[in-house]
Amino acid sequence: MIKVLWPEYIGIKDIAAALVFDYPDEQLPTLEDEEKWVEWAQIICNVGVFARAGVPPPFRVTEGRKEHTFASWQEWFKALYSVMSSEFDTPKNIII
């Protein structure tokens, strides 16, 4: 079952707190400053289940410059939601 909220009608700090709460085994950092959501999101993309699922990073570095890959935190969270819902909806082969 997916544990990621859809980012409509909710603030960034609230949705980030829900993510931290819903994935306690990942030991995610708390988002303290809304202005630093990109750096926080980059950390999330490189942690455990999110890294394995292929959650896209909020920025990439090209020729030494940081380029944002999403226009807003809502767009990034929608991508995270999409990836994580696909991750949990896809049947896995179980080897017994």
GURO-979536 format. One record per residue (C-alpha): x, y, z; residue in one letter. Coordinates in steps of 0.1 Angstrom, whole numbers, plus 5000, padded with zeros to 4 digits. Layout:
BEGIN
XYZa/...
//
This chain:
BEGIN
500050005000m/501350354991i/502150575020k/502750905002v/500251185003l/499051364971w/500451724974p/497251914970e/495752134997y/498652055021i/501752255030g/505352135023i/506252095059k/503151895067d/503651655037i/507351625045a/506451545082a/503951275070a/506751125048l/509051115078v/506350955099f/505250705073d/508750575066y/510350555101p/512850285091d/514450515065e/515450775092q/514551065070l/515451415081p/512851665091t/512351955068l/513052265090e/513152535064d/510652545035e/513052745014e/515552445015k/513052185002w/515352114972v/518252004994e/515851805016w/514351634986a/517751544972q/518451365005i/515151175002i/516051054967c/519250894979n/517750705009v/516650345010g/513250264995v/513150594976f/516550544959a/515650184950r/512250294935a/514050554914g/512450874928v/513751154905p/516051414920p/514851774923p/517951904906f/520951794886r/524351944882v/525452024847t/528752194839e/529152284875g/525652454877r/522652334896k/519552304874e/516152244889h/514351954873t/510952054888f/509252394889a/507952354924s/507952114954w/504352014945q/505651894911e/508451694927w/506051534952f/503751434924k/506651254908a/507551094941l/503950984945y/503850844910s/507050644914v/506150514949m/502650414938s/504050224909s/506650064932e/503949934955f/501349844929d/503749624908t/503549254918p/506949124928k/508348784921n/508648594953i/511248314955i/510448054981i/
//
